[in-house]
Amino acid sequence: MIQFKFDKGRLKIGKHSLSNLAIAEALAAGTFLVLTIILGWSGWKDLRTYYAWNGALRDYSSNLNPSSDLEVAIANRPEFLAAHLLRAKVAMDAGDYPRAQQEYETVMKLDPANEAAVVGQGVLSVKMYDKTKQEPNLAAAKASFSQASGNADAKVGLGHILLRQGELNGAYQMFEGALATDPPASIDGMSDLYIGMGAIAIRRKNPAVAREYFERAQFLTPGWDRGYANAAYLMAQQMAETPVMDREKFKASSRMWTDFATLIGNRYAVNKDARPYYKDAILTYLDAYACLALRSLDGGSATSNLAYVRGLDRENKRPTLNYIATLTQVIYNKTLTFDEQRLFLSDLGSVTENAFTLHKDLSSREQAVLYQVLACRYSIDRSDLGKAERLADSAKEQYLKGGEDTHLLAMIERVSGTAIWKAHMFETDPAKKLAMGDRALKAFKESLKAEPDQPDLQAWMKRVENGGN
């Protein structure tokens, strides 16, 4: 058995002995070995963190998912603030707001004065407000941005809050302040700023300026969705405000619109995470395209675009209602031939009847409008005047459930009177003919009572009262 003992300042190990100096050297060597292992492992972790972080930045800048490299970076250095901030941004872009909030809170625990996290929490609150329309979220956003009020990105955020509150002048001044701030806003912040300036220009009826700002946003971040989506909204608004064009001019211009729709559609197909945002933009755009096509009497383009809209979102009733409203105006176009009017009337009937089947969330007022439209359809072509009268009765029934709208009531009574009067013209029984005439005149009087400013109906009533027809 090996024995250890000290003898005259020397350590004896069995038959061998070591001086104090030798012992010290051995201990130093052991300590150095331990430190080398520890520091070497720390250096290895730093090296892994460096490469993982660079990989994450590379993937993120290429519109790829940096999650795998981010996890490696944070696993090696849990205190790495920039990695947590990027993970919060990725989560927020993907709509995972709870995860984004958790990451910002982690950064704030590590660095309570971190402006990037404060601003990020403000942006997150704005996004939550846009999704829920709950005012506390907007108040939380304002509080966050106010904590970093000297920060350019925070000023952009405050501008967007004012924009959502309808304070255009205040929003514009805040965006101007952000532009004058040093250091400037981040790339995302500048893109948001240009989007905000474009939105202000739209509300001020200046589409040329709006387009310029949206194009700046697209230039800054070519892969960013909001620049293209807002351009789609702008194009849709311009279409809605475009005067009626003849068919040839419409066809000549439709190539440009079709190319733009293809561009937006391709981005919708590629950017899966952004589909909810693009979907709304595409629906708005195609809805406007269909209505402009109708006003320009290109029924084929109108029908195909409405079908595309329904394919994207069958539950969205707004495009259908807009289409019906536009079609109701088109059927009275005096340049239509008899056959063309019948085609548009047929389209009006089928689209309106399908609306009841497709959209179960129609309000009482919306149902009243649709019944009134259907009554017009059957009254104009006289294909079923009895049905037209019944539809007008259904319209009035729904109207009474939906509140005050004197114009709608006037139109319901008018189409009811028109259907009854036309039927009375074909009635051969004198007693029935007289009764139907009285009912029609009563309906016309109710229409004028609801809306007196109907000069054509007033003139017709005077002729009838004077024995005319």
FENSUL-V406770 format. One record per backbone hydrogen bond with DSSP energy under -1.0 kcal/mol. CO is the residue of the C=O (numbers start at 1). NH is the residue of the N-H. If there is no record, write none. Layout:
co = {CO:CO}
nh = {NH:NH}
This chain:
co = {3:5:10:11:12:13:16:18:19:20:21:22:23:24:25:26:27:28:29:30:31:32:33:34:35:36:37:38:39:40:41:42:43:44:45:46:47:48:49:50:51:52:53:54:55:56:57:59:60:66:67:68:69:70:71:72:73:77:79:80:81:82:83:84:85:86:87:88:89:90:91:92:95:96:97:98:99:100:101:102:103:104:105:106:107:111:114:115:116:117:118:119:120:121:122:123:124:125:126:127:128:129:134:135:136:137:138:139:140:141:142:143:146:148:151:152:153:154:155:156:157:158:159:160:161:162:163:166:167:168:169:170:171:172:173:174:175:176:186:187:188:189:190:191:192:193:194:195:196:197:198:199:200:201:202:206:207:208:209:210:211:212:213:214:215:216:217:221:225:226:227:228:229:230:231:232:233:234:235:236:237:246:247:248:249:250:253:254:255:256:257:258:259:260:261:262:263:264:265:266:267:270:272:274:275:276:277:278:279:280:281:282:283:284:285:286:287:288:289:290:291:292:293:294:298:299:300:301:302:303:304:305:306:307:308:309:317:318:319:320:321:322:323:324:325:326:327:329:330:333:337:338:339:340:341:342:343:344:345:346:347:348:349:350:351:354:355:363:364:365:366:367:368:369:370:371:372:373:374:375:376:377:384:385:386:387:388:389:390:391:392:393:394:395:396:398:405:406:407:408:409:410:411:412:413:414:415:416:417:418:419:420:421:423:429:430:431:432:433:434:435:436:437:438:439:440:441:442:443:444:445:446:447:452:454:455:456:457:458:459:460:461:462:463:464}
nh = {14:12:7:18:5:16:13:11:23:24:25:26:27:28:29:30:31:32:33:34:35:36:37:38:39:40:41:42:43:44:45:46:47:48:49:50:51:52:53:54:55:56:57:58:59:60:61:64:63:70:71:72:73:74:75:76:77:80:81:84:85:86:87:88:89:90:91:92:93:94:96:95:97:100:101:102:103:104:105:106:107:108:109:110:111:114:118:119:120:121:122:123:124:125:126:127:128:129:130:131:132:133:137:139:140:141:142:143:144:145:146:147:149:151:155:156:157:158:159:160:161:162:163:164:165:167:166:168:171:172:173:174:175:176:177:178:179:180:190:191:192:193:194:195:196:197:198:199:200:201:202:203:204:206:205:210:211:212:213:214:215:216:217:218:219:220:221:224:229:230:231:232:233:234:235:236:237:238:239:240:241:250:251:252:253:254:257:258:259:260:261:262:263:264:265:266:267:268:269:270:271:272:275:278:279:280:281:282:283:284:285:286:287:288:289:290:291:292:293:294:295:296:298:297:302:303:304:305:306:307:308:309:310:311:312:313:321:322:323:324:325:326:327:328:329:330:331:332:333:336:341:342:343:344:345:346:347:348:349:350:351:352:353:354:355:358:359:367:368:369:370:371:372:373:374:375:376:377:378:379:380:381:388:389:390:391:392:393:394:395:396:397:398:399:400:402:409:410:411:412:413:414:415:416:417:418:419:420:421:422:423:424:425:426:433:434:435:436:437:438:439:440:441:442:443:444:445:446:447:448:449:450:451:454:458:459:460:461:462:463:464:465:466:468:467}
